[in-house]
Amino acid sequence: IGVPALAALICGIFWELWNWKSLAHWEYALPFVHRFPLFEMPLLGYAGYLPFGLECVVVADLCLRRQVSGGVEYDTHE
């Protein structure tokens, strides 16, 4: 559980780093939260990358299971 969450957090840091100095970039305007920014995103916002990493693992596992099982099977019995 920790490895995918940490991997997503590291990716999130790089995403925000690339966003920081680009000409077309995100700007966050969140009252009471934008106190400690890291690049453009408030520090608290990086916590959202942790469940995102877990969600990526769940979706990848679902896709792999469907691929191994031969895809979606439809019930043709009426």
NORWO-V809244 format. One record per residue. N is the residue number from 1. RES is the residue in three letters. PHI is phi in whole degrees, 0 to 359 (none if undefined). BURIAL is + if it has 9 or more other ideal C-beta (glycine too) atoms within 8 Angstrom, else -. Layout:
n=N res=RES phi=PHI burial=BURIAL
n=N res=RES phi=PHI burial=BURIAL
This chain:
n=1 res=ILE phi=none burial=-
n=2 res=GLY phi=289 burial=-
n=3 res=VAL phi=293 burial=-
n=4 res=PRO phi=296 burial=+
n=5 res=ALA phi=294 burial=+
n=6 res=LEU phi=294 burial=+
n=7 res=ALA phi=298 burial=+
n=8 res=ALA phi=293 burial=+
n=9 res=LEU phi=296 burial=+
n=10 res=ILE phi=296 burial=-
n=11 res=CYS phi=299 burial=+
n=12 res=GLY phi=298 burial=+
n=13 res=ILE phi=296 burial=+
n=14 res=PHE phi=294 burial=-
n=15 res=TRP phi=300 burial=-
n=16 res=GLU phi=289 burial=+
n=17 res=LEU phi=297 burial=-
n=18 res=TRP phi=291 burial=-
n=19 res=ASN phi=290 burial=+
n=20 res=TRP phi=303 burial=+
n=21 res=LYS phi=253 burial=-
n=22 res=SER phi=285 burial=-
n=23 res=LEU phi=292 burial=-
n=24 res=ALA phi=256 burial=-
n=25 res=HIS phi=225 burial=+
n=26 res=TRP phi=285 burial=-
n=27 res=GLU phi=235 burial=-
n=28 res=TYR phi=261 burial=+
n=29 res=ALA phi=232 burial=-
n=30 res=LEU phi=241 burial=-
n=31 res=PRO phi=293 burial=-
n=32 res=PHE phi=70 burial=-
n=33 res=VAL phi=248 burial=-
n=34 res=HIS phi=279 burial=+
n=35 res=ARG phi=280 burial=-
n=36 res=PHE phi=239 burial=-
n=37 res=PRO phi=281 burial=+
n=38 res=LEU phi=241 burial=+
n=39 res=PHE phi=64 burial=-
n=40 res=GLU phi=261 burial=+
n=41 res=MET phi=272 burial=+
n=42 res=PRO phi=298 burial=+
n=43 res=LEU phi=303 burial=-
n=44 res=LEU phi=296 burial=-
n=45 res=GLY phi=294 burial=+
n=46 res=TYR phi=292 burial=+
n=47 res=ALA phi=296 burial=-
n=48 res=GLY phi=291 burial=-
n=49 res=TYR phi=286 burial=+
n=50 res=LEU phi=295 burial=+
n=51 res=PRO phi=291 burial=-
n=52 res=PHE phi=297 burial=+
n=53 res=GLY phi=296 burial=+
n=54 res=LEU phi=292 burial=+
n=55 res=GLU phi=296 burial=-
n=56 res=CYS phi=298 burial=+
n=57 res=VAL phi=294 burial=+
n=58 res=VAL phi=297 burial=-
n=59 res=VAL phi=293 burial=-
n=60 res=ALA phi=297 burial=-
n=61 res=ASP phi=296 burial=-
n=62 res=LEU phi=299 burial=-
n=63 res=CYS phi=295 burial=-
n=64 res=LEU phi=293 burial=-
n=65 res=ARG phi=295 burial=-
n=66 res=ARG phi=293 burial=+
n=67 res=GLN phi=292 burial=-
n=68 res=VAL phi=290 burial=-
n=69 res=SER phi=281 burial=-
n=70 res=GLY phi=95 burial=-
n=71 res=GLY phi=93 burial=-
n=72 res=VAL phi=272 burial=-
n=73 res=GLU phi=253 burial=-
n=74 res=TYR phi=256 burial=-
n=75 res=ASP phi=277 burial=-
n=76 res=THR phi=261 burial=-
n=77 res=HIS phi=282 burial=-
n=78 res=GLU phi=246 burial=-
